[in-house]
Amino acid sequence: MTDVADVAIVGGGVIGLSCAFELARRGKSVSVIERERPGFGASTVAAGMLTPSFEVELTPPALVELQLDSLRRYPQFVAEIESAGGLSCGYREEGTLWVSRHRDDELELEHLRKIQEDRGLPARRLTGREVRQIEPYVSPRAVGGLLVESDHQVNSRTLMVALQAACEAVGVAIRVGAGVTTVERTQGRVELAIEEESGVSTLCADQVLLAAGVWLEDGLVTPLPTIGMRPIKGQIVHLKGQRLADHVLRNSDIYIVPRSGGELLLGATEEEQGFDLRPTAGGTLDLLRYAFEILPGIYDLYVSEIDVGLRPAVTDHQPVLGPANVEGIYIAGGHYRGGVILAPSTAYWMAELMTTGRAPEQIASFGIERLLAERLQEAAG
Ligand SMILES: Cc1cc2nc3c(=O)[nH]c(=O)nc-3n(C[C@H](O)[C@H](O)[C@H](O)COP(=O)(O)OP(=O)(O)OC[C@H]3O[C@@H](n4cnc5c(N)ncnc54)[C@H](O)[C@@H]3O)c2cc1C
């Protein structure tokens, strides 16, 4: 059986579905091919923090700009998804609060604040007492804080369900349990070989977008040169019980994300463990210990889940966005710690590129060429 579409998207994570939604809204016929089910990968594990101000120190300026662009797009992105599919995305605007536990945290906070000021990012410095006025369950030992009202959050699980409904409402065909094994250009189109329980089939498309997360170079044959996509494991502990916070709380060791229904997420570890998805005692211990220092009340909550995901990353930890090296094939991957925040801008600018053929300035620094040049340099010794 051979199917056809204007655009085929490999992978139904937050990136694949966001791009599918935007492309379908612009009049393209879109098929998403997903090996498991939408959100199977990192996207439903993500804490859903939309917090560029707190990542600013170690993030290259072009990526901070893209994150801020995406954050500005979030309210409209959410409104469009909710209006198309009728389901809530779980987007919240309470803001994010840094909590200092000791002098070291305070000095780090000052340093961060200075960088934020230089970049024109708004934030409010707080004393320990002011932190507790905003969040009464924060430890009495907290010595200071920083409130960024413009850094928000979204429930990534709710978002994925809402995105799937929105995609279906605008006519995106989502094939689940369908693994793409090969992508190749032939006779002026791009052909995908797809394996399903029912057998093997082919899909022909004018354009293909590779959005396969960490599996881009695992079990998928494409004409792309190797770009070194690798998994960075993240463990996240879910607690339930009495509601202890409204804001996202964080410092350099931990973040605590409140969700509706009294759920708290403690995240996240960053580990090089290949494709190993097992939660570990050490990871859980660290997260509980750091969270306890900020919110001692977690002692009485119960552990409802320990979730593990694989962040897709290349060597410079920046996303890879744009045309691949073969006509008709595009890539949107390597979002590492920022796929949820970057979903609206990735979808918007990739759709601009794929529908107009013009390369948007906003994603110019994230092309695949930088990685190929890096590899050539490595090979030259
Ligand atoms: C613990 C943790 C916390 C995080 N917190 C945040 C956060 O707070 N904020 C934020 O912005 N980001 C966060 N992230 C990062 C974010 O989750 C990722 O950047 C994002 O989910 C990547 O999305 P994706 O669609 O590229 O990949 P994925 O969500 O992994 O989706 C890829 C999909 O492709 C499918 N697939 C793969 N190969 C094939 C194939 N051959 N054929 C068909 N389908 C295929 C997979 O089944 C999968 O569903 C976090 C990640 C982790 C692990």
The ligand as a Tripos MOL2 file, in Angstrom:
@<TRIPOS>MOLECULE
LIG
   53    58     1     0     0
SMALL
NO_CHARGES

@<TRIPOS>ATOM
      1 C1         13.1680   14.9160   32.8760 C.3       1 LIG1
      2 C2         12.9540   15.8990   31.7560 C.ar      1 LIG1
      3 C3         12.4890   17.1730   32.0430 C.ar      1 LIG1
      4 C4         12.3070   18.1090   31.0210 C.ar      1 LIG1
      5 N1         11.7990   19.3350   31.3420 N.ar      1 LIG1
      6 C5         11.5880   20.2490   30.3590 C.ar      1 LIG1
      7 C6         11.0380   21.5210   30.6760 C.ar      1 LIG1
      8 O1         10.7230   21.7970   31.8340 O.2       1 LIG1
      9 N2         10.8620   22.4210   29.6710 N.ar      1 LIG1
     10 C7         11.1970   22.1250   28.3680 C.ar      1 LIG1
     11 O2         11.0210   22.9910   27.5140 O.2       1 LIG1
     12 N3         11.7080   20.9110   28.0460 N.ar      1 LIG1
     13 C8         11.9280   19.9790   28.9890 C.ar      1 LIG1
     14 N4         12.4570   18.7570   28.6940 N.ar      1 LIG1
     15 C9         12.9200   18.5130   27.3180 C.3       1 LIG1
     16 C10        11.7950   18.0990   26.3870 C.3       1 LIG1
     17 O3         11.0930   17.0340   26.9810 O.3       1 LIG1
     18 C11        12.3830   17.6540   25.0300 C.3       1 LIG1
     19 O4         13.2500   18.6390   24.5120 O.3       1 LIG1
     20 C12        11.2440   17.4390   24.0270 C.3       1 LIG1
     21 O5         10.2620   16.6010   24.5720 O.3       1 LIG1
     22 C13        11.7590   16.8360   22.7300 C.3       1 LIG1
     23 O6         10.6190   16.6250   21.9170 O.3       1 LIG1
     24 P1         10.6910   15.7890   20.5880 P.3       1 LIG1
     25 O7          9.3320   15.8420   19.9910 O.co2     1 LIG1
     26 O8         11.8480   16.2360   19.7790 O.co2     1 LIG1
     27 O9         11.0770   14.2960   21.0530 O.3       1 LIG1
     28 P2         10.2060   13.1650   21.7610 P.3       1 LIG1
     29 O10         9.1950   13.7120   22.6810 O.co2     1 LIG1
     30 O11        11.1640   12.1860   22.3300 O.co2     1 LIG1
     31 O12         9.3990   12.5210   20.5570 O.3       1 LIG1
     32 C14        10.0100   11.7680   19.5460 C.3       1 LIG1
     33 C15         8.9540   10.7870   19.0350 C.3       1 LIG1
     34 O13         9.4250   10.1710   17.8560 O.3       1 LIG1
     35 C16         8.9850    8.8340   17.8370 C.3       1 LIG1
     36 N5          9.8840    8.1080   16.9410 N.ar      1 LIG1
     37 C17        11.2260    7.9210   17.0750 C.ar      1 LIG1
     38 N6         11.7230    7.2320   16.0340 N.ar      1 LIG1
     39 C18        10.6700    6.9670   15.2150 C.ar      1 LIG1
     40 C19        10.5560    6.2660   13.9800 C.ar      1 LIG1
     41 N7         11.6190    5.7110   13.3790 N.pl3     1 LIG1
     42 N8          9.3350    6.1730   13.4070 N.ar      1 LIG1
     43 C20         8.2500    6.7370   13.9940 C.ar      1 LIG1
     44 N9          8.3170    7.4040   15.1810 N.ar      1 LIG1
     45 C21         9.5050    7.5150   15.7740 C.ar      1 LIG1
     46 C22         9.1010    8.3910   19.2860 C.3       1 LIG1
     47 O14         8.2970    7.2750   19.5550 O.3       1 LIG1
     48 C23         8.6530    9.6620   20.0180 C.3       1 LIG1
     49 O15         7.2760    9.6420   20.3080 O.3       1 LIG1
     50 C24        12.6150   17.7750   29.6810 C.ar      1 LIG1
     51 C25        13.0490   16.4900   29.3810 C.ar      1 LIG1
     52 C26        13.2240   15.5520   30.4090 C.ar      1 LIG1
     53 C27        13.6740   14.1530   30.0580 C.3       1 LIG1
@<TRIPOS>BOND
     1     1     2 1
     2     2     3 ar
     3     2    52 ar
     4     3     4 ar
     5     4     5 ar
     6     4    50 ar
     7     5     6 ar
     8     6     7 ar
     9     6    13 1
    10     7     8 2
    11     7     9 ar
    12     9    10 ar
    13    10    11 2
    14    10    12 ar
    15    12    13 ar
    16    13    14 ar
    17    14    15 1
    18    14    50 ar
    19    15    16 1
    20    16    17 1
    21    16    18 1
    22    18    19 1
    23    18    20 1
    24    20    21 1
    25    20    22 1
    26    22    23 1
    27    23    24 1
    28    24    25 2
    29    24    26 1
    30    24    27 1
    31    27    28 1
    32    28    29 2
    33    28    30 1
    34    28    31 1
    35    31    32 1
    36    32    33 1
    37    33    34 1
    38    33    48 1
    39    34    35 1
    40    35    36 1
    41    35    46 1
    42    36    37 ar
    43    36    45 ar
    44    37    38 ar
    45    38    39 ar
    46    39    40 ar
    47    39    45 ar
    48    40    41 1
    49    40    42 ar
    50    42    43 ar
    51    43    44 ar
    52    44    45 ar
    53    46    47 1
    54    46    48 1
    55    48    49 1
    56    50    51 ar
    57    51    52 ar
    58    52    53 1
@<TRIPOS>SUBSTRUCTURE
     1 LIG1         1 GROUP 0 **** ****
